Amino acid sequence: MITVVHIITRLELGGAQENTLYTCERLDHRRFRVILMYGPGGELDRRAERMPGVERRPVPELVREIHPRADAAALWHIAQSLRQEQTAHRQRGGDPRRFIVHTHSSKAGVVGRLAAAAVRVPVIVHGIHSYAFHQGQHPAKFALYLGAEHAASAVTDAFVCVAEANLYEGRARGIIRSRHTATVVRSGMELHAFKSSDDRRFEVRRGLDIPDEAEVVLTVANFKPQKDPLTLIEAFATLAAQRPKAILLFAGDGALRPVVEAAIRQHGLSGRVRLLGWRNDVPDLMAACDVVTLSSIFEGLPRSAVQAVAARRPFVGTQVDGTPEVIRPGRNGYLVPPRDPAALARALDDALRHRPVDPEDEARIEAWSVERMVSDQEALYARLVE
């Protein structure tokens, strides 16, 4: 039996969280004892509570913001919990070397790995879904986040990246070194849920009260600075002036919602932009739309890009990090520079005009299936403990 402890900052609606929960849920529980540590209060907490075979260990001190006192308390809490889990592992007859800590997200990635090292966990893995540092960030903050990654890297045995771009950047910045095991495991998802989109298109539109003739642009994103929703609103204002049937569905929520609502009013888009809040019916929203878009400043590899390809919908996004690994301009969508609303508006117009869909994608996207992701991670865990 191998014990795997997954540690993540908060179970919000997002790719890293979905990735982690799928992994915890789908690992072969005959071979793996699975424990999930997380900061409570996220949208996906209830889903975690319902997962059979997964032991949950909430860490109330684990918060997203930098908070020295809370971070120190979280490190101590996680270290003590890991010590107890190691004891339980041995009492069950487990080989002490077959104990793994796998961290996700920036805060839990640093705090969790340092805590694991403090109690001498034999195998420490970090999943890179994206980096906290990025271009355009304040230099001091950039240096702080990069320095934290270097510190945690010193106690890390293996890295799992969701995109080749993350692996390349990690090596280029000295985070991933030659001594590390490093591999790309695509962030898996339930692709079959998106593959019958055309059959459900009109039914779903009726349920959402969307006219058949409307040109529907969909974005699935948190209201966070990383997703840069204001650039999308500005781009859509340009598009809406050119295409009177276009509407924008915004599935997500977060701290920037009041700012987004103000921008919608400022551009006179109150009747053209629908803020849907958190949604659990993304496959249906994809079925209802014509184009999927995302205006992120940085990403690991956006799940909505893969989902759009699976649903045979063009994707328009920013040319950042791993996005070009699934989106091929002119074949299944278009990519533009971040923070460029004019370019984004033009690309959205092109996507609505030409509707690029690549028949080769049906085979390509199987690399992002949840079955492939879990199988690859099981094989990695087995190699690391042996």
C-alpha positions in Angstrom: 0.0 0.0 0.0 1.2 3.5 -0.9 -0.1 6.5 1.1 -0.5 9.7 -1.0 -1.3 12.9 0.8 -2.5 15.7 -1.6 -2.3 19.2 -0.2 -4.0 22.2 -1.9 -4.7 25.7 -0.7 -8.4 26.0 -1.3 -11.0 24.0 -3.2 -12.3 26.8 -5.4 -13.8 26.2 -8.8 -10.6 25.9 -10.9 -8.4 23.6 -12.9 -5.9 22.8 -10.2 -8.7 21.9 -7.8 -10.6 19.8 -10.4 -7.3 18.0 -11.2 -6.6 17.2 -7.6 -10.1 16.0 -6.8 -10.3 13.8 -9.9 -6.9 12.3 -8.9 -7.9 11.6 -5.3 -11.2 10.1 -6.4 -9.9 7.9 -9.2 -6.7 6.5 -7.8 -6.9 2.8 -7.3 -7.8 2.6 -3.6 -6.7 -1.0 -3.4 -3.2 0.2 -4.0 -3.3 3.8 -2.6 -4.4 5.2 0.7 -5.5 8.7 -0.3 -5.6 11.7 2.1 -6.6 15.3 1.1 -5.5 18.3 3.1 -6.9 21.7 2.2 -7.9 25.1 3.5 -11.7 24.9 4.0 -14.2 27.4 2.6 -14.1 26.6 -1.1 -16.9 26.0 -3.6 -15.8 22.3 -4.0 -15.7 21.4 -0.3 -18.9 19.5 -0.5 -17.7 17.5 -3.5 -14.6 16.5 -1.5 -16.9 15.4 1.4 -18.8 13.1 -0.8 -15.7 11.3 -2.3 -15.6 7.6 -1.1 -12.3 6.3 0.0 -10.7 9.7 0.5 -9.7 10.8 4.0 -10.1 14.6 4.5 -7.9 16.7 6.7 -9.0 20.4 6.6 -6.3 22.9 7.6 -8.1 26.1 8.7 -4.8 28.1 8.8 -4.2 27.5 5.1 -5.2 30.7 3.2 -4.5 32.1 -0.2 -3.1 35.5 0.9 0.4 35.9 2.2 -0.1 36.0 6.0 3.1 35.2 8.0 1.3 34.2 11.2 -1.3 32.0 9.5 1.3 30.6 7.2 3.5 29.6 10.1 0.5 28.0 11.8 -0.4 26.1 8.6 3.1 24.8 8.3 3.1 23.5 11.9 -0.4 22.0 11.5 0.5 20.2 8.3 3.8 19.0 9.7 2.1 17.5 12.8 -0.7 15.9 10.6 1.9 14.4 8.3 3.8 13.0 11.3 0.6 11.4 12.5 -0.2 10.0 9.1 3.3 8.5 8.8 2.7 6.7 12.1 -0.6 5.4 10.9 1.0 4.2 7.7 3.6 2.2 9.6 1.0 0.8 12.0 -1.0 -0.5 9.0 2.2 -2.4 8.0 3.2 0.1 5.3 6.8 0.5 4.2 7.9 3.9 5.5 9.4 4.6 2.1 6.1 4.2 0.4 4.7 7.5 1.7 4.2 10.5 -0.7 3.2 14.1 -0.3 1.9 15.7 -3.5 1.3 19.5 -3.3 -0.7 21.7 -5.6 -1.1 25.5 -6.0 1.5 28.1 -4.9 0.8 28.6 -1.2 0.2 25.0 -0.4 3.0 24.1 -2.7 5.5 26.0 -0.6 4.1 25.5 2.9 3.2 21.8 2.3 6.6 20.9 0.9 8.5 22.6 3.7 6.2 20.9 6.3 6.8 17.5 4.6 10.6 18.1 4.6 10.5 19.0 8.3 9.1 15.6 9.2 11.2 13.8 6.7 8.6 12.6 4.2 10.5 10.3 1.9 8.9 11.4 -1.4 7.8 15.0 -2.1 6.0 15.9 -5.3 4.8 19.2 -6.5 2.1 19.7 -9.2 2.7 22.8 -11.3 -0.6 24.1 -12.7 0.8 27.6 -13.2 3.3 29.8 -11.4 2.5 32.6 -9.0 5.1 34.9 -10.7 4.4 36.2 -14.2 5.4 38.9 -16.6 4.1 42.4 -15.8 4.1 41.7 -12.0 5.7 44.1 -9.6 9.4 43.2 -9.5 9.4 42.8 -5.7 6.5 40.4 -5.8 8.0 38.5 -8.7 11.2 38.1 -6.8 9.4 37.0 -3.7 7.4 34.3 -5.4 10.3 33.1 -7.5 12.5 32.9 -4.3 9.8 30.9 -2.5 9.7 28.4 -5.4 13.5 28.0 -5.3 13.3 27.4 -1.5 10.6 24.7 -1.9 12.4 23.2 -4.9 15.4 22.3 -2.7 13.2 19.8 -0.8 11.3 18.5 -3.8 11.9 15.1 -5.4 9.6 15.3 -8.4 7.5 17.8 -10.4 4.3 17.1 -12.4 3.5 19.8 -14.9 0.2 20.2 -16.8 2.0 21.8 -19.8 5.3 21.6 -21.6 5.6 25.3 -21.2 5.5 25.0 -17.4 8.3 22.4 -17.5 10.4 24.6 -19.8 10.0 27.7 -17.6 10.7 25.7 -14.5 14.0 24.5 -15.9 14.9 27.9 -17.4 14.4 29.6 -14.0 16.3 27.0 -12.0 13.3 25.7 -10.2 13.4 22.2 -11.8 17.0 20.9 -11.8 18.7 17.9 -13.2 18.3 15.9 -10.0 14.6 16.2 -10.1 12.2 13.7 -11.7 10.0 16.0 -13.9 7.2 15.0 -16.2 4.2 16.4 -18.0 0.8 14.9 -17.0 -2.1 16.7 -18.7 -4.8 17.9 -16.5 -7.6 15.3 -17.0 -11.3 15.9 -17.4 -14.5 14.1 -18.3 -14.2 14.7 -22.0 -17.3 12.6 -23.0 -19.5 15.2 -21.3 -18.6 17.7 -24.0 -18.8 15.5 -27.1 -22.5 15.7 -27.8 -22.8 19.4 -27.8 -24.3 19.9 -31.2 -27.1 17.5 -30.4 -28.1 19.5 -27.3 -27.5 23.0 -28.6 -31.1 24.2 -29.2 -32.5 22.4 -26.1 -30.0 24.1 -23.8 -30.5 27.5 -25.4 -34.2 27.3 -24.8 -33.5 26.5 -21.1 -31.3 29.6 -20.9 -33.7 31.7 -22.8 -31.2 32.4 -25.6 -32.6 33.0 -29.1 -31.6 30.5 -31.7 -30.1 33.2 -33.9 -27.9 34.7 -31.2 -24.1 34.5 -31.5 -23.1 33.3 -28.1 -19.6 33.9 -26.7 -18.9 32.0 -23.5 -16.1 32.5 -20.9 -15.6 30.2 -17.9 -13.3 32.0 -15.4 -12.9 33.3 -11.9 -13.2 37.1 -11.4 -9.5 37.4 -10.6 -6.7 39.7 -11.9 -5.1 36.6 -13.5 -8.2 36.2 -15.8 -8.3 39.9 -16.7 -12.0 40.1 -17.1 -12.0 43.8 -17.9 -10.0 43.2 -21.1 -12.7 40.8 -22.1 -15.5 43.3 -21.4 -13.7 46.0 -23.4 -13.2 43.6 -26.3 -16.8 42.5 -26.2 -17.9 46.1 -26.3 -16.1 46.4 -29.7 -17.5 43.1 -30.9 -21.1 44.0 -29.8 -21.0 47.2 -31.8 -20.1 45.2 -34.9 -22.3 42.1 -34.3 -25.8 43.0 -33.0 -26.7 39.4 -32.3 -23.7 38.7 -30.1 -24.1 38.1 -26.4 -21.5 37.2 -23.7 -22.1 34.5 -21.1 -19.7 34.9 -18.1 -19.7 31.8 -15.9 -17.8 32.5 -12.7 -17.5 34.8 -9.8 -15.0 36.3 -7.4 -13.6 39.5 -5.9 -13.6 41.5 -9.1 -17.4 41.1 -9.8 -18.3 44.7 -8.7 -15.6 46.1 -11.0 -16.9 43.9 -13.9 -20.5 45.0 -13.3 -19.4 48.7 -13.4 -17.5 48.1 -16.7 -20.6 46.5 -18.2 -22.7 49.5 -17.2 -20.0 51.9 -18.5 -20.0 50.2 -21.9 -23.8 50.0 -22.1 -23.7 46.2 -22.2 -26.3 45.4 -19.5 -28.5 43.6 -22.0 -25.7 41.9 -23.8 -23.6 40.4 -21.0 -25.0 37.8 -18.6 -23.1 37.1 -15.4 -24.1 33.6 -14.5 -22.2 33.1 -11.3 -20.6 29.8 -10.3 -21.9 27.0 -12.6 -21.7 23.2 -12.5 -23.2 22.8 -16.0 -20.2 23.8 -18.1 -20.9 21.1 -20.7 -24.4 22.6 -21.3 -23.0 26.1 -21.6 -20.5 24.9 -24.2 -23.4 23.3 -26.1 -25.3 26.6 -26.1 -22.4 28.7 -27.3 -20.7 29.4 -30.6 -17.2 30.5 -29.3 -15.4 30.0 -26.1 -13.0 32.7 -24.9 -10.5 33.5 -22.1 -8.5 36.7 -21.6 -6.0 35.4 -19.0 -2.7 37.2 -18.4 -1.1 33.8 -17.5 -2.3 30.2 -17.3 -0.9 26.7 -16.9 -3.2 25.3 -19.6 -6.8 26.4 -19.4 -9.3 23.6 -19.1 -11.9 25.6 -21.0 -9.6 25.5 -24.0 -9.6 21.7 -24.0 -13.3 21.5 -23.2 -14.0 23.8 -26.2 -12.0 21.6 -28.5 -13.9 18.5 -27.1 -17.2 20.3 -27.7 -16.1 21.3 -31.3 -16.3 25.0 -30.5 -13.6 27.5 -31.6 -11.5 28.9 -28.7 -10.2 32.4 -28.6 -7.6 33.1 -25.9 -4.3 34.6 -25.0 -1.0 33.2 -26.3 0.4 32.4 -22.8 2.0 29.4 -21.2 0.5 26.1 -22.3 -2.5 27.4 -24.3 -0.7 27.0 -27.7 -0.3 23.3 -26.8 -4.0 22.7 -27.5 -5.1 25.7 -29.6 -3.7 25.9 -33.2 -4.5 29.3 -34.7 -6.8 29.1 -37.7 -7.4 25.4 -37.1 -9.4 25.3 -33.9 -9.3 28.9 -32.7 -7.2 32.0 -32.4 -4.6 33.3 -29.9 -3.8 36.9 -29.2 -1.4 38.8 -26.9 -2.7 39.3 -23.3 -4.1 42.7 -22.3 -5.0 43.6 -25.9 -8.7 44.1 -26.2 -8.6 45.3 -29.8 -6.8 42.1 -30.9 -9.2 40.0 -28.8 -12.2 41.6 -30.4 -10.8 41.0 -33.9 -10.1 37.3 -33.1 -13.6 36.8 -31.7 -15.1 38.3 -34.8 -12.9 36.0 -37.0 -14.0 33.0 -34.9 -17.7 33.9 -35.3 -17.2 34.4 -39.1 -15.1 31.3 -39.8 -15.9 28.8 -36.9 -12.6 26.9 -37.2 -12.9 23.3 -36.0 -10.2 20.7 -36.6 -11.3 17.0 -37.1 -7.9 15.8 -35.9 -8.7 17.1 -32.5 -10.9 14.2 -31.5 -7.8 12.0 -31.2 -5.4 14.7 -29.9 -7.4 15.6 -26.9 -7.5 12.1 -25.5 -4.2 13.1 -23.8 -6.4 15.3 -21.5 -8.8 12.5 -20.4 -9.1 11.9 -16.7 -8.3 8.2 -17.2 -5.0 9.0 -18.8 -4.1 11.5 -16.1 -4.8 9.1 -13.2 -3.0 6.3 -15.0 0.1 8.4 -15.6 0.1 9.6 -12.0 -0.3 6.1 -10.6 2.7 5.0 -12.7 4.8 8.0 -11.5 4.0 7.3 -7.8 5.0 3.6 -8.2 8.3 4.6 -9.8 9.1 7.2 -7.1 8.6 4.8 -4.2 10.5 1.9 -5.9 
